[in-house]
Amino acid sequence: MLTALKPLYLDGQRPQRVSLDGPALRVDMEGAAPGRYPLRRLSRVVASGRVEWETPALVACLAAGIVVSFLDREGQLAGICMGARREGMGLYRLLEEFAYRPDWPRHYENWYDAMERRCILAVVRKMPVRPADLRPRTVRQACRETMRSLASGRVVDRVCGYLEAALAACAVRAARDAGITPGLLVDEATGHALLRDLGCLAAWRAQPLAYRVVRAHEDSLPPQRRVLAEIAEAHANACTRLTHELLGRLEQRISELCVDGGAA
């Protein structure tokens, strides 16, 4: 019987060190027994706080297709690391062909803007916010202000940052499983990067989740990261479905361009 892959959340409130121990990650923390986590059982890793990585451990994760996301000391997403394996070549080849078009950034931006608008509208429907307009910055600020009326800025920032990072990592993992590699549909001039952008879109789902957490939180200290991790995991399947929906809509858009001849 196959064992379901599970995420690993490293909460560096106390310093931790991650090393490679054969086919597993070893996590050492002062005052606790070392933890050993077989790579074959991991879906992704979310590291926050004071977590020090040895290079072989990180490389082993990338080689195994395990997405590793990092949060900074303020609980905000600092970055995502992923390997370069190619899987699901059908979708990959379609997107690779799309990348050869000289005008792909324009079509891609239209897709991204439409998808972000859908995500924003979902947030507005689920939260008691009335932003002045639907620009991402305006809506995100309105969400923060609404939550800060219920809890301190420190609590809001930590909750939002953690949940955004967790859902972004989940989306990147789902996209990797669908065959998306780090270098696919990346344009430095426009700032486009498909894998990262999928994570950003999925992170919008964290706003209503964070609102529910903040509304129920009575302490002046941020909730334990274990609690936030459990909340994120409870919504991992929904995040995966969203990622596939986003890729499906991009695939549909590319197919439409092929049918109409791709007129600029």
RANOR-V992919 format. One record per run of one state. SS is the DSSP state (hx for helix, st for strand, lp for the rest). FROM is the first residue (numbers start at 0). TO is the last residue. If there is no record, write none. Layout:
<<SS | FROM | TO> <SS | FROM | TO>>
//
This chain:
<<lp | 0 | 4> <st | 5 | 20> <lp | 21 | 22> <st | 23 | 28> <lp | 29 | 33> <st | 34 | 37> <hx | 38 | 40> <st | 41 | 52> <lp | 53 | 53> <hx | 54 | 62> <lp | 63 | 65> <st | 66 | 70> <lp | 71 | 75> <st | 76 | 80> <lp | 81 | 87> <hx | 88 | 98> <lp | 99 | 102> <hx | 103 | 125> <lp | 126 | 134> <hx | 135 | 147> <lp | 148 | 151> <hx | 152 | 176> <lp | 177 | 184> <st | 185 | 186> <lp | 187 | 190> <st | 191 | 192> <hx | 193 | 202> <lp | 203 | 204> <hx | 205 | 215> <lp | 216 | 223> <hx | 224 | 233> <lp | 234 | 234> <hx | 235 | 258> <lp | 259 | 263>>
//
